[in-house]
């Protein structure tokens, strides 16, 4: 069984990111950062960038994007940084963290039941 992104050719991943292995230290993206497209894809755009813009028509978490693109999260963050620098996406963190112990317990029970 192959795992998304793990079994991809390293050459392909290197090409996607222009040789970058890590995103910049000031990268605002973490797993739960919500990303929203600020424009539509344009002709000639890298296919992964265009796919991200289509997937982020509505707020979408970084981890969801990586799963949909079947790419490692680190590569997805680099691609998102490119789009953010170009003003093609915006990023924001979820507004409110869940801190209610009862809600967290219910989530844990639900996950265990899967």
N, C-alpha and C positions, 0 to 999 in steps of 0.2 A: 504494500500500500504506500503510495507516495503522499508526502506531506506538502501542503502549499508552500511554495517558495524554497523549501529545503532541498528539493531535488532538481531545481532549475540549474541550468548551466551557469557557473560563475561568470563566464564571459558575457552572458545575456544581462545579468544583474549589473556588471561593471559598465556595460554599454548604456543601460537605462539611466544610470546616475552620472554618467560622464566621468567615471573613475572614482567618484566619491564613495567612501565606505561609511562615513558617519555624517549626520547633519551637524550644522553649526551649534556651538554651545548655547547660543541664545535662542535656539529653536523653541517655539512656544507649544509644540505638539507633544502630548502624552497620549496614552491609550484612550482616554475618555474625552479628549478635546473634540468639540463639535465643529465640523467644517461645513461651510456653505459656499456654493459657487456664486461668484459675482458677475459672471458672464457665461455665454455659451461657448462651446468649443469652436475653434476657427480652423480653416483649411491649413494644412501643413503642420499642425501641432502634433507633438509626439503622442502616439496612440494612448499611452498610459495617462498622460495629462488630460487628454480628451475624455477618457473613461472616468477619471476622477470628477471632472466637471459635470458629466452626466449623472454620476452617482450622488453628487452633492447638491442636487436641485433643492432638496430639503436637508436640514441639518443631519449630518451623519458622523458618527464617531470614527476616529482614526482606526481603531481596531476592526470596525466593520468594513471600512474601505480596504484594509489590508486583506481581509478574508475574501471580499468580493473580487479583488484584483489577483488573488492567489500569489501575493508577494509578502516577503518578510516585512514586519512593521518598520524596521530600520530603513528599508528601501522606500517604503511608502512615505515615511517622514521626510526623506530627502526630496521626493517628488512634490510633496505638499509644500515644502519650503520654497521650491522653485515657483510654484503657483502663487504663494503668498507674496513673494518678492515682486512678482509681476502684477500684483493687485487683482488676480483672477479668483482668489478665494479669500474668505475671512475665517478666522478661528476664534472660538470662545470656549470657555470651560462651562460645564453645566452650572446653573445658577445656585442650586442648593444641594448640598451633600446630605445623604440620608444618615442621620445620627440616632434615630429612634431605635433602641435595642429591640423592640417588638417587631418592627418592620424587618430589621436585619435577620432576626431569628426566623421569620416567615420565609424570607428569601433563602436562607440556609436549608430549611426543611424542604422547600420546593426544589432546590438543586439536588438534594439527596434523593428525592423521589424520582428524579430523571433517570 
